[in-house]
């Protein structure tokens, strides 16, 4: 099964080798047919500490690295 890749924005880089990434998903509400935004935070492994707050990044699923980390940063996204 392929690994999931998500795009998000770094919201915290205070931890060593870890960044917190906010991922937003949009979907249509089943009853009201209105577009709804939901966000979720993921802890991702950043080996070199290269990413800072505000960077758009891609994260990929990986084997558990620690209690909270199951994702790793693969590359930086397009900055808008």
KARAGI-V105957 format. One record per residue. N is the residue number from 0. BURIAL is b if it has 24 or more other C-alpha atoms within 12 Angstrom, else e. Layout:
# KARAGI-V105957
N;BURIAL  N;BURIAL
This chain:
# KARAGI-V105957
0;e  1;e  2;e  3;e  4;e  5;b  6;b  7;b  8;b  9;b  10;b  11;b  12;b  13;e  14;e  15;e  16;e  17;b  18;b  19;b  20;b  21;b  22;b  23;e  24;e  25;e  26;e  27;e  28;e  29;e  30;e  31;e  32;e  33;e  34;e  35;e  36;e  37;e  38;e  39;e  40;b  41;b  42;b  43;b  44;b  45;b  46;e  47;e  48;e  49;e  50;b  51;e  52;e  53;e  54;b  55;b  56;b  57;b  58;b  59;b  60;b  61;e  62;e  63;e  64;e  65;e  66;e  67;e  68;b  69;b  70;b  71;b  72;b  73;b  74;e  75;b  76;e  77;e  78;e  79;e
